């Protein structure tokens, strides 16, 4: 119906019906939003995230558990292709 809130926009309807949808979108945007920043800021943020992943992998190795995806600094060295 054209008189429903957000009628021509399905995402607006979904958001009105499901507040968790808004939260999921906000988390996703926060996760990938750095790609919209100037390149030097985006590049630095990517380096920080990569180092964080590698530290997680280092800890997993020290505990003797399988290393998570993208967390092995000896394998996952080309983050641009990941």
PDB file of N, CA, C and O in Angstrom:
ATOM      1  N   UNK A   1       0.835  -1.193   0.000  1.00  0.00           N
ATOM      2  CA  UNK A   1       0.000   0.000   0.000  1.00  0.00           C
ATOM      3  C   UNK A   1       0.870   1.243   0.000  1.00  0.00           C
ATOM      4  O   UNK A   1       1.921   1.283   0.640  1.00  0.00           O
ATOM      5  N   UNK A   2       0.426   2.239  -0.714  1.00  0.00           N
ATOM      6  CA  UNK A   2       1.222   3.449  -0.837  1.00  0.00           C
ATOM      7  C   UNK A   2       1.166   4.332   0.401  1.00  0.00           C
ATOM      8  O   UNK A   2       1.980   5.248   0.522  1.00  0.00           O
ATOM      9  N   UNK A   3       0.236   4.095   1.327  1.00  0.00           N
ATOM     10  CA  UNK A   3       0.146   4.937   2.526  1.00  0.00           C
ATOM     11  C   UNK A   3       0.918   4.349   3.713  1.00  0.00           C
ATOM     12  O   UNK A   3       0.922   4.942   4.792  1.00  0.00           O
ATOM     13  N   UNK A   4       1.576   3.186   3.533  1.00  0.00           N
ATOM     14  CA  UNK A   4       2.385   2.598   4.603  1.00  0.00           C
ATOM     15  C   UNK A   4       3.693   3.363   4.737  1.00  0.00           C
ATOM     16  O   UNK A   4       4.224   3.866   3.747  1.00  0.00           O
ATOM     17  N   UNK A   5       4.227   3.455   5.980  1.00  0.00           N
ATOM     18  CA  UNK A   5       5.518   4.131   6.146  1.00  0.00           C
ATOM     19  C   UNK A   5       6.594   3.458   5.298  1.00  0.00           C
ATOM     20  O   UNK A   5       6.766   2.240   5.351  1.00  0.00           O
ATOM     21  N   UNK A   6       7.308   4.253   4.522  1.00  0.00           N
ATOM     22  CA  UNK A   6       8.384   3.721   3.696  1.00  0.00           C
ATOM     23  C   UNK A   6       7.914   2.855   2.555  1.00  0.00           C
ATOM     24  O   UNK A   6       8.671   2.025   2.054  1.00  0.00           O
ATOM     25  N   UNK A   7       6.656   3.036   2.129  1.00  0.00           N
ATOM     26  CA  UNK A   7       6.059   2.164   1.124  1.00  0.00           C
ATOM     27  C   UNK A   7       6.924   1.932  -0.115  1.00  0.00           C
ATOM     28  O   UNK A   7       7.068   0.781  -0.529  1.00  0.00           O
ATOM     29  N   UNK A   8       7.501   2.954  -0.721  1.00  0.00           N
ATOM     30  CA  UNK A   8       8.282   2.661  -1.928  1.00  0.00           C
ATOM     31  C   UNK A   8       9.675   2.108  -1.637  1.00  0.00           C
ATOM     32  O   UNK A   8      10.409   1.745  -2.556  1.00  0.00           O
ATOM     33  N   UNK A   9      10.034   2.047  -0.360  1.00  0.00           N
ATOM     34  CA  UNK A   9      11.385   1.627  -0.008  1.00  0.00           C
ATOM     35  C   UNK A   9      11.345   0.398   0.891  1.00  0.00           C
ATOM     36  O   UNK A   9      11.047   0.521   2.079  1.00  0.00           O
ATOM     37  N   UNK A  10      11.638  -0.784   0.354  1.00  0.00           N
ATOM     38  CA  UNK A  10      11.537  -2.014   1.159  1.00  0.00           C
ATOM     39  C   UNK A  10      12.435  -2.015   2.394  1.00  0.00           C
ATOM     40  O   UNK A  10      12.059  -2.585   3.418  1.00  0.00           O
ATOM     41  N   UNK A  11      13.607  -1.393   2.324  1.00  0.00           N
ATOM     42  CA  UNK A  11      14.478  -1.381   3.501  1.00  0.00           C
ATOM     43  C   UNK A  11      13.888  -0.549   4.629  1.00  0.00           C
ATOM     44  O   UNK A  11      14.070  -0.879   5.801  1.00  0.00           O
ATOM     45  N   UNK A  12      13.186   0.520   4.290  1.00  0.00           N
ATOM     46  CA  UNK A  12      12.531   1.330   5.314  1.00  0.00           C
ATOM     47  C   UNK A  12      11.412   0.530   5.971  1.00  0.00           C
ATOM     48  O   UNK A  12      11.231   0.595   7.187  1.00  0.00           O
ATOM     49  N   UNK A  13      10.674  -0.211   5.182  1.00  0.00           N
ATOM     50  CA  UNK A  13       9.607  -1.072   5.739  1.00  0.00           C
ATOM     51  C   UNK A  13      10.218  -2.119   6.667  1.00  0.00           C
ATOM     52  O   UNK A  13       9.703  -2.362   7.758  1.00  0.00           O
ATOM     53  N   UNK A  14      11.314  -2.736   6.233  1.00  0.00           N
ATOM     54  CA  UNK A  14      11.982  -3.754   7.048  1.00  0.00           C
ATOM     55  C   UNK A  14      12.462  -3.156   8.365  1.00  0.00           C
ATOM     56  O   UNK A  14      12.320  -3.771   9.422  1.00  0.00           O
ATOM     57  N   UNK A  15      13.027  -1.957   8.296  1.00  0.00           N
ATOM     58  CA  UNK A  15      13.523  -1.299   9.508  1.00  0.00           C
ATOM     59  C   UNK A  15      12.386  -0.981  10.465  1.00  0.00           C
ATOM     60  O   UNK A  15      12.534  -1.141  11.676  1.00  0.00           O
ATOM     61  N   UNK A  16      11.266  -0.538   9.943  1.00  0.00           N
ATOM     62  CA  UNK A  16      10.120  -0.214  10.792  1.00  0.00           C
ATOM     63  C   UNK A  16       9.561  -1.471  11.452  1.00  0.00           C
ATOM     64  O   UNK A  16       9.095  -1.425  12.591  1.00  0.00           O
ATOM     65  N   UNK A  17       9.609  -2.583  10.741  1.00  0.00           N
ATOM     66  CA  UNK A  17       9.058  -3.834  11.268  1.00  0.00           C
ATOM     67  C   UNK A  17      10.041  -4.582  12.158  1.00  0.00           C
ATOM     68  O   UNK A  17       9.627  -5.407  12.972  1.00  0.00           O
ATOM     69  N   UNK A  18      11.329  -4.311  12.018  1.00  0.00           N
ATOM     70  CA  UNK A  18      12.335  -5.096  12.717  1.00  0.00           C
ATOM     71  C   UNK A  18      13.483  -4.195  13.180  1.00  0.00           C
ATOM     72  O   UNK A  18      14.445  -3.998  12.438  1.00  0.00           O
ATOM     73  N   UNK A  19      13.396  -3.645  14.395  1.00  0.00           N
ATOM     74  CA  UNK A  19      14.468  -2.760  14.878  1.00  0.00           C
ATOM     75  C   UNK A  19      15.849  -3.417  14.907  1.00  0.00           C
ATOM     76  O   UNK A  19      16.858  -2.717  14.822  1.00  0.00           O
ATOM     77  N   UNK A  20      15.914  -4.724  15.023  1.00  0.00           N
ATOM     78  CA  UNK A  20      17.216  -5.404  15.010  1.00  0.00           C
ATOM     79  C   UNK A  20      17.897  -5.248  13.651  1.00  0.00           C
ATOM     80  O   UNK A  20      19.123  -5.302  13.552  1.00  0.00           O
ATOM     81  N   UNK A  21      17.097  -5.056  12.616  1.00  0.00           N
ATOM     82  CA  UNK A  21      17.637  -4.828  11.282  1.00  0.00           C
ATOM     83  C   UNK A  21      18.502  -3.566  11.275  1.00  0.00           C
ATOM     84  O   UNK A  21      19.579  -3.551  10.678  1.00  0.00           O
ATOM     85  N   UNK A  22      18.026  -2.504  11.943  1.00  0.00           N
ATOM     86  CA  UNK A  22      18.786  -1.254  12.032  1.00  0.00           C
ATOM     87  C   UNK A  22      20.121  -1.496  12.731  1.00  0.00           C
ATOM     88  O   UNK A  22      21.160  -1.011  12.282  1.00  0.00           O
ATOM     89  N   UNK A  23      20.089  -2.239  13.819  1.00  0.00           N
ATOM     90  CA  UNK A  23      21.318  -2.541  14.554  1.00  0.00           C
ATOM     91  C   UNK A  23      22.291  -3.338  13.682  1.00  0.00           C
ATOM     92  O   UNK A  23      23.487  -3.050  13.662  1.00  0.00           O
ATOM     93  N   UNK A  24      21.784  -4.329  12.969  1.00  0.00           N
ATOM     94  CA  UNK A  24      22.644  -5.131  12.092  1.00  0.00           C
ATOM     95  C   UNK A  24      23.278  -4.258  11.013  1.00  0.00           C
ATOM     96  O   UNK A  24      24.459  -4.416  10.703  1.00  0.00           O
ATOM     97  N   UNK A  25      22.505  -3.340  10.442  1.00  0.00           N
ATOM     98  CA  UNK A  25      23.050  -2.427   9.423  1.00  0.00           C
ATOM     99  C   UNK A  25      24.107  -1.517  10.025  1.00  0.00           C
ATOM    100  O   UNK A  25      25.157  -1.299   9.419  1.00  0.00           O
ATOM    101  N   UNK A  26      23.840  -0.985  11.207  1.00  0.00           N
ATOM    102  CA  UNK A  26      24.802  -0.083  11.852  1.00  0.00           C
ATOM    103  C   UNK A  26      26.122  -0.795  12.109  1.00  0.00           C
ATOM    104  O   UNK A  26      27.192  -0.226  11.893  1.00  0.00           O
ATOM    105  N   UNK A  27      26.046  -2.042  12.571  1.00  0.00           N
ATOM    106  CA  UNK A  27      27.271  -2.804  12.826  1.00  0.00           C
ATOM    107  C   UNK A  27      28.028  -3.049  11.523  1.00  0.00           C
ATOM    108  O   UNK A  27      29.250  -2.913  11.476  1.00  0.00           O
ATOM    109  N   UNK A  28      27.306  -3.406  10.478  1.00  0.00           N
ATOM    110  CA  UNK A  28      27.946  -3.649   9.171  1.00  0.00           C
ATOM    111  C   UNK A  28      28.602  -2.375   8.649  1.00  0.00           C
ATOM    112  O   UNK A  28      29.737  -2.412   8.174  1.00  0.00           O
ATOM    113  N   UNK A  29      27.895  -1.250   8.733  1.00  0.00           N
ATOM    114  CA  UNK A  29      28.463   0.010   8.254  1.00  0.00           C
ATOM    115  C   UNK A  29      29.692   0.394   9.064  1.00  0.00           C
ATOM    116  O   UNK A  29      30.672   0.887   8.505  1.00  0.00           O
ATOM    117  N   UNK A  30      29.652   0.177  10.364  1.00  0.00           N
ATOM    118  CA  UNK A  30      30.814   0.486  11.203  1.00  0.00           C
ATOM    119  C   UNK A  30      31.996  -0.398  10.825  1.00  0.00           C
ATOM    120  O   UNK A  30      33.150   0.027  10.884  1.00  0.00           O
ATOM    121  N   UNK A  31      31.695  -1.623  10.440  1.00  0.00           N
ATOM    122  CA  UNK A  31      32.751  -2.572  10.085  1.00  0.00           C
ATOM    123  C   UNK A  31      33.461  -2.182   8.797  1.00  0.00           C
ATOM    124  O   UNK A  31      34.684  -2.296   8.711  1.00  0.00           O
ATOM    125  N   UNK A  32      32.726  -1.731   7.808  1.00  0.00           N
ATOM    126  CA  UNK A  32      33.320  -1.455   6.496  1.00  0.00           C
ATOM    127  C   UNK A  32      33.383   0.031   6.166  1.00  0.00           C
ATOM    128  O   UNK A  32      33.855   0.398   5.090  1.00  0.00           O
ATOM    129  N   UNK A  33      32.922   0.883   7.057  1.00  0.00           N
ATOM    130  CA  UNK A  33      32.847   2.308   6.781  1.00  0.00           C
ATOM    131  C   UNK A  33      34.175   2.984   6.551  1.00  0.00           C
ATOM    132  O   UNK A  33      34.228   4.021   5.889  1.00  0.00           O
ATOM    133  N   UNK A  34      35.249   2.430   7.075  1.00  0.00           N
ATOM    134  CA  UNK A  34      36.552   3.071   6.898  1.00  0.00           C
ATOM    135  C   UNK A  34      36.958   3.146   5.430  1.00  0.00           C
ATOM    136  O   UNK A  34      37.802   3.964   5.063  1.00  0.00           O
ATOM    137  N   UNK A  35      36.374   2.316   4.600  1.00  0.00           N
ATOM    138  CA  UNK A  35      36.709   2.337   3.175  1.00  0.00           C
ATOM    139  C   UNK A  35      36.249   3.634   2.506  1.00  0.00           C
ATOM    140  O   UNK A  35      36.707   3.958   1.410  1.00  0.00           O
ATOM    141  N   UNK A  36      35.359   4.371   3.149  1.00  0.00           N
ATOM    142  CA  UNK A  36      34.876   5.629   2.594  1.00  0.00           C
ATOM    143  C   UNK A  36      35.706   6.826   3.039  1.00  0.00           C
ATOM    144  O   UNK A  36      35.482   7.943   2.573  1.00  0.00           O
ATOM    145  N   UNK A  37      36.642   6.609   3.918  1.00  0.00           N
ATOM    146  CA  UNK A  37      37.502   7.697   4.401  1.00  0.00           C
ATOM    147  C   UNK A  37      38.609   7.975   3.377  1.00  0.00           C
ATOM    148  O   UNK A  37      38.815   7.184   2.457  1.00  0.00           O
ATOM    149  N   UNK A  38      39.313   9.087   3.534  1.00  0.00           N
ATOM    150  CA  UNK A  38      40.463   9.331   2.654  1.00  0.00           C
ATOM    151  C   UNK A  38      41.429   8.144   2.703  1.00  0.00           C
ATOM    152  O   UNK A  38      41.552   7.467   3.724  1.00  0.00           O
ATOM    153  N   UNK A  39      42.111   7.909   1.580  1.00  0.00           N
ATOM    154  CA  UNK A  39      42.901   6.687   1.453  1.00  0.00           C
ATOM    155  C   UNK A  39      43.897   6.491   2.581  1.00  0.00           C
ATOM    156  O   UNK A  39      44.034   5.372   3.075  1.00  0.00           O
ATOM    157  N   UNK A  40      44.604   7.544   3.013  1.00  0.00           N
ATOM    158  CA  UNK A  40      45.609   7.359   4.065  1.00  0.00           C
ATOM    159  C   UNK A  40      44.969   6.878   5.369  1.00  0.00           C
ATOM    160  O   UNK A  40      45.548   6.055   6.078  1.00  0.00           O
ATOM    161  N   UNK A  41      43.783   7.385   5.683  1.00  0.00           N
ATOM    162  CA  UNK A  41      43.088   6.925   6.895  1.00  0.00           C
ATOM    163  C   UNK A  41      42.592   5.487   6.723  1.00  0.00           C
ATOM    164  O   UNK A  41      42.712   4.665   7.632  1.00  0.00           O
ATOM    165  N   UNK A  42      42.036   5.199   5.552  1.00  0.00           N
ATOM    166  CA  UNK A  42      41.565   3.835   5.266  1.00  0.00           C
ATOM    167  C   UNK A  42      42.727   2.840   5.341  1.00  0.00           C
ATOM    168  O   UNK A  42      42.589   1.766   5.926  1.00  0.00           O
ATOM    169  N   UNK A  43      43.862   3.197   4.752  1.00  0.00           N
ATOM    170  CA  UNK A  43      45.017   2.305   4.744  1.00  0.00           C
ATOM    171  C   UNK A  43      45.514   2.050   6.165  1.00  0.00           C
ATOM    172  O   UNK A  43      45.815   0.913   6.526  1.00  0.00           O
ATOM    173  N   UNK A  44      45.597   3.096   6.961  1.00  0.00           N
ATOM    174  CA  UNK A  44      46.053   2.942   8.351  1.00  0.00           C
ATOM    175  C   UNK A  44      45.085   2.063   9.133  1.00  0.00           C
ATOM    176  O   UNK A  44      45.512   1.186   9.883  1.00  0.00           O
ATOM    177  N   UNK A  45      43.790   2.291   8.963  1.00  0.00           N
ATOM    178  CA  UNK A  45      42.787   1.480   9.659  1.00  0.00           C
ATOM    179  C   UNK A  45      42.915   0.017   9.237  1.00  0.00           C
ATOM    180  O   UNK A  45      42.832  -0.879  10.076  1.00  0.00           O
ATOM    181  N   UNK A  46      43.115  -0.225   7.962  1.00  0.00           N
ATOM    182  CA  UNK A  46      43.281  -1.597   7.478  1.00  0.00           C
ATOM    183  C   UNK A  46      44.499  -2.259   8.099  1.00  0.00           C
ATOM    184  O   UNK A  46      44.457  -3.438   8.450  1.00  0.00           O
ATOM    185  N   UNK A  47      45.590  -1.502   8.236  1.00  0.00           N
ATOM    186  CA  UNK A  47      46.791  -2.045   8.878  1.00  0.00           C
ATOM    187  C   UNK A  47      46.513  -2.409  10.337  1.00  0.00           C
ATOM    188  O   UNK A  47      46.946  -3.461  10.808  1.00  0.00           O
ATOM    189  N   UNK A  48      45.796  -1.549  11.047  1.00  0.00           N
ATOM    190  CA  UNK A  48      45.487  -1.813  12.457  1.00  0.00           C
ATOM    191  C   UNK A  48      44.609  -3.054  12.609  1.00  0.00           C
ATOM    192  O   UNK A  48      44.832  -3.876  13.498  1.00  0.00           O
ATOM    193  N   UNK A  49      43.624  -3.179  11.750  1.00  0.00           N
ATOM    194  CA  UNK A  49      42.731  -4.343  11.813  1.00  0.00           C
ATOM    195  C   UNK A  49      43.502  -5.616  11.490  1.00  0.00           C
ATOM    196  O   UNK A  49      43.317  -6.644  12.142  1.00  0.00           O
ATOM    197  N   UNK A  50      44.366  -5.546  10.483  1.00  0.00           N
ATOM    198  CA  UNK A  50      45.173  -6.710  10.118  1.00  0.00           C
ATOM    199  C   UNK A  50      46.058  -7.138  11.281  1.00  0.00           C
ATOM    200  O   UNK A  50      46.157  -8.326  11.585  1.00  0.00           O
ATOM    201  N   UNK A  51      46.696  -6.180  11.925  1.00  0.00           N
ATOM    202  CA  UNK A  51      47.543  -6.507  13.078  1.00  0.00           C
ATOM    203  C   UNK A  51      46.724  -7.120  14.203  1.00  0.00           C
ATOM    204  O   UNK A  51      47.182  -8.048  14.871  1.00  0.00           O
ATOM    205  N   UNK A  52      45.512  -6.607  14.418  1.00  0.00           N
ATOM    206  CA  UNK A  52      44.637  -7.183  15.452  1.00  0.00           C
ATOM    207  C   UNK A  52      44.304  -8.642  15.122  1.00  0.00           C
ATOM    208  O   UNK A  52      44.353  -9.506  15.998  1.00  0.00           O
ATOM    209  N   UNK A  53      43.967  -8.910  13.860  1.00  0.00           N
ATOM    210  CA  UNK A  53      43.682 -10.292  13.446  1.00  0.00           C
ATOM    211  C   UNK A  53      44.886 -11.185  13.692  1.00  0.00           C
ATOM    212  O   UNK A  53      44.753 -12.290  14.219  1.00  0.00           O
ATOM    213  N   UNK A  54      46.065 -10.701  13.305  1.00  0.00           N
ATOM    214  CA  UNK A  54      47.274 -11.510  13.470  1.00  0.00           C
ATOM    215  C   UNK A  54      47.570 -11.791  14.939  1.00  0.00           C
ATOM    216  O   UNK A  54      48.030 -12.882  15.275  1.00  0.00           O
ATOM    217  N   UNK A  55      47.317 -10.831  15.811  1.00  0.00           N
ATOM    218  CA  UNK A  55      47.516 -11.063  17.247  1.00  0.00           C
ATOM    219  C   UNK A  55      46.560 -12.129  17.772  1.00  0.00           C
ATOM    220  O   UNK A  55      46.920 -12.932  18.634  1.00  0.00           O
ATOM    221  N   UNK A  56      45.339 -12.126  17.244  1.00  0.00           N
ATOM    222  CA  UNK A  56      44.387 -13.182  17.614  1.00  0.00           C
ATOM    223  C   UNK A  56      44.944 -14.535  17.171  1.00  0.00           C
ATOM    224  O   UNK A  56      44.923 -15.501  17.933  1.00  0.00           O
ATOM    225  N   UNK A  57      45.444 -14.597  15.931  1.00  0.00           N
ATOM    226  CA  UNK A  57      46.029 -15.837  15.419  1.00  0.00           C
ATOM    227  C   UNK A  57      47.234 -16.283  16.223  1.00  0.00           C
ATOM    228  O   UNK A  57      47.403 -17.475  16.479  1.00  0.00           O
ATOM    229  N   UNK A  58      48.075 -15.338  16.625  1.00  0.00           N
ATOM    230  CA  UNK A  58      49.239 -15.670  17.457  1.00  0.00           C
ATOM    231  C   UNK A  58      48.782 -16.308  18.769  1.00  0.00           C
ATOM    232  O   UNK A  58      49.353 -17.298  19.227  1.00  0.00           O
ATOM    233  N   UNK A  59      47.756 -15.729  19.354  1.00  0.00           N
ATOM    234  CA  UNK A  59      47.238 -16.254  20.629  1.00  0.00           C
ATOM    235  C   UNK A  59      46.638 -17.643  20.426  1.00  0.00           C
ATOM    236  O   UNK A  59      46.840 -18.537  21.249  1.00  0.00           O
ATOM    237  N   UNK A  60      45.909 -17.822  19.343  1.00  0.00           N
ATOM    238  CA  UNK A  60      45.329 -19.138  19.058  1.00  0.00           C
ATOM    239  C   UNK A  60      46.432 -20.181  18.888  1.00  0.00           C
ATOM    240  O   UNK A  60      46.319 -21.292  19.405  1.00  0.00           O
ATOM    241  N   UNK A  61      47.491 -19.831  18.170  1.00  0.00           N
ATOM    242  CA  UNK A  61      48.618 -20.757  18.009  1.00  0.00           C
ATOM    243  C   UNK A  61      49.229 -21.114  19.356  1.00  0.00           C
ATOM    244  O   UNK A  61      49.549 -22.276  19.610  1.00  0.00           O
ATOM    245  N   UNK A  62      49.393 -20.106  20.227  1.00  0.00           N
ATOM    246  CA  UNK A  62      50.014 -20.362  21.528  1.00  0.00           C
ATOM    247  C   UNK A  62      49.141 -21.259  22.403  1.00  0.00           C
ATOM    248  O   UNK A  62      49.642 -21.946  23.292  1.00  0.00           O
ATOM    249  N   UNK A  63      47.842 -21.247  22.147  1.00  0.00           N
ATOM    250  CA  UNK A  63      46.907 -22.100  22.897  1.00  0.00           C
ATOM    251  C   UNK A  63      46.731 -23.477  22.255  1.00  0.00           C
ATOM    252  O   UNK A  63      46.095 -24.363  22.824  1.00  0.00           O
ATOM    253  N   UNK A  64      47.305 -23.639  21.062  1.00  0.00           N
ATOM    254  CA  UNK A  64      47.211 -24.920  20.378  1.00  0.00           C
ATOM    255  C   UNK A  64      45.860 -25.183  19.730  1.00  0.00           C
ATOM    256  O   UNK A  64      45.487 -26.334  19.507  1.00  0.00           O
ATOM    257  N   UNK A  65      45.124 -24.111  19.426  1.00  0.00           N
ATOM    258  CA  UNK A  65      43.825 -24.270  18.762  1.00  0.00           C
ATOM    259  C   UNK A  65      43.964 -23.833  17.305  1.00  0.00           C
ATOM    260  O   UNK A  65      44.900 -23.110  16.963  1.00  0.00           O
ATOM    261  N   UNK A  66      43.039 -24.266  16.444  1.00  0.00           N
ATOM    262  CA  UNK A  66      43.130 -23.858  15.040  1.00  0.00           C
ATOM    263  C   UNK A  66      43.080 -22.334  14.904  1.00  0.00           C
ATOM    264  O   UNK A  66      42.349 -21.656  15.625  1.00  0.00           O
ATOM    265  N   UNK A  67      43.857 -21.824  13.981  1.00  0.00           N
ATOM    266  CA  UNK A  67      43.913 -20.383  13.752  1.00  0.00           C
ATOM    267  C   UNK A  67      42.715 -19.969  12.896  1.00  0.00           C
ATOM    268  O   UNK A  67      42.428 -20.585  11.870  1.00  0.00           O
ATOM    269  N   UNK A  68      42.031 -18.929  13.330  1.00  0.00           N
ATOM    270  CA  UNK A  68      40.846 -18.431  12.623  1.00  0.00           C
ATOM    271  C   UNK A  68      41.201 -17.876  11.251  1.00  0.00           C
ATOM    272  O   UNK A  68      42.345 -17.506  10.988  1.00  0.00           O
ATOM    273  N   UNK A  69      40.201 -17.826  10.389  1.00  0.00           N
ATOM    274  CA  UNK A  69      40.316 -17.287   9.038  1.00  0.00           C
ATOM    275  C   UNK A  69      40.892 -15.872   9.089  1.00  0.00           C
ATOM    276  O   UNK A  69      40.429 -15.046   9.877  1.00  0.00           O
ATOM    277  N   UNK A  70      41.895 -15.584   8.262  1.00  0.00           N
ATOM    278  CA  UNK A  70      42.575 -14.298   8.125  1.00  0.00           C
ATOM    279  C   UNK A  70      43.443 -13.921   9.321  1.00  0.00           C
ATOM    280  O   UNK A  70      43.899 -12.782   9.413  1.00  0.00           O
ATOM    281  N   UNK A  71      43.678 -14.852  10.231  1.00  0.00           N
ATOM    282  CA  UNK A  71      44.429 -14.519  11.451  1.00  0.00           C
ATOM    283  C   UNK A  71      45.830 -15.112  11.496  1.00  0.00           C
ATOM    284  O   UNK A  71      46.513 -14.978  12.512  1.00  0.00           O
ATOM    285  N   UNK A  72      46.273 -15.757  10.439  1.00  0.00           N
ATOM    286  CA  UNK A  72      47.611 -16.351  10.436  1.00  0.00           C
ATOM    287  C   UNK A  72      48.569 -15.443   9.685  1.00  0.00           C
ATOM    288  O   UNK A  72      48.510 -15.348   8.459  1.00  0.00           O
ATOM    289  N   UNK A  73      49.455 -14.773  10.419  1.00  0.00           N
ATOM    290  CA  UNK A  73      50.365 -13.804   9.803  1.00  0.00           C
ATOM    291  C   UNK A  73      51.338 -14.463   8.828  1.00  0.00           C
ATOM    292  O   UNK A  73      51.953 -13.768   8.020  1.00  0.00           O
ATOM    293  N   UNK A  74      51.492 -15.790   8.883  1.00  0.00           N
ATOM    294  CA  UNK A  74      52.394 -16.486   7.970  1.00  0.00           C
ATOM    295  C   UNK A  74      51.691 -16.939   6.696  1.00  0.00           C
ATOM    296  O   UNK A  74      52.348 -17.328   5.730  1.00  0.00           O
ATOM    297  N   UNK A  75      50.372 -16.893   6.685  1.00  0.00           N
ATOM    298  CA  UNK A  75      49.599 -17.343   5.533  1.00  0.00           C
ATOM    299  C   UNK A  75      48.828 -16.195   4.915  1.00  0.00           C
ATOM    300  O   UNK A  75      48.852 -16.013   3.698  1.00  0.00           O
ATOM    301  N   UNK A  76      48.147 -15.421   5.739  1.00  0.00           N
ATOM    302  CA  UNK A  76      47.255 -14.360   5.278  1.00  0.00           C
ATOM    303  C   UNK A  76      48.003 -13.031   5.172  1.00  0.00           C
ATOM    304  O   UNK A  76      47.799 -12.120   5.974  1.00  0.00           O
ATOM    305  N   UNK A  77      48.870 -12.943   4.167  1.00  0.00           N
ATOM    306  CA  UNK A  77      49.730 -11.763   4.058  1.00  0.00           C
ATOM    307  C   UNK A  77      49.222 -10.753   3.023  1.00  0.00           C
ATOM    308  O   UNK A  77      49.681  -9.611   3.009  1.00  0.00           O
ATOM    309  N   UNK A  78      48.299 -11.147   2.173  1.00  0.00           N
ATOM    310  CA  UNK A  78      47.787 -10.247   1.140  1.00  0.00           C
ATOM    311  C   UNK A  78      46.345  -9.895   1.461  1.00  0.00           C
ATOM    312  O   UNK A  78      45.415 -10.440   0.867  1.00  0.00           O
ATOM    313  N   UNK A  79      46.168  -8.981   2.402  1.00  0.00           N
ATOM    314  CA  UNK A  79      44.823  -8.630   2.850  1.00  0.00           C
ATOM    315  C   UNK A  79      43.998  -7.983   1.749  1.00  0.00           C
ATOM    316  O   UNK A  79      42.771  -8.066   1.780  1.00  0.00           O
ATOM    317  N   UNK A  80      44.637  -7.341   0.776  1.00  0.00           N
ATOM    318  CA  UNK A  80      43.888  -6.708  -0.301  1.00  0.00           C
ATOM    319  C   UNK A  80      43.088  -7.723  -1.107  1.00  0.00           C
ATOM    320  O   UNK A  80      42.055  -7.386  -1.685  1.00  0.00           O
ATOM    321  N   UNK A  81      43.565  -8.966  -1.146  1.00  0.00           N
ATOM    322  CA  UNK A  81      42.864 -10.004  -1.890  1.00  0.00           C
ATOM    323  C   UNK A  81      41.937 -10.847  -1.037  1.00  0.00           C
ATOM    324  O   UNK A  81      41.261 -11.738  -1.551  1.00  0.00           O
ATOM    325  N   UNK A  82      41.896 -10.577   0.271  1.00  0.00           N
ATOM    326  CA  UNK A  82      41.063 -11.398   1.150  1.00  0.00           C
ATOM    327  C   UNK A  82      39.628 -10.924   1.166  1.00  0.00           C
ATOM    328  O   UNK A  82      38.792 -11.507   1.857  1.00  0.00           O
TER     329      UNK A  82
END
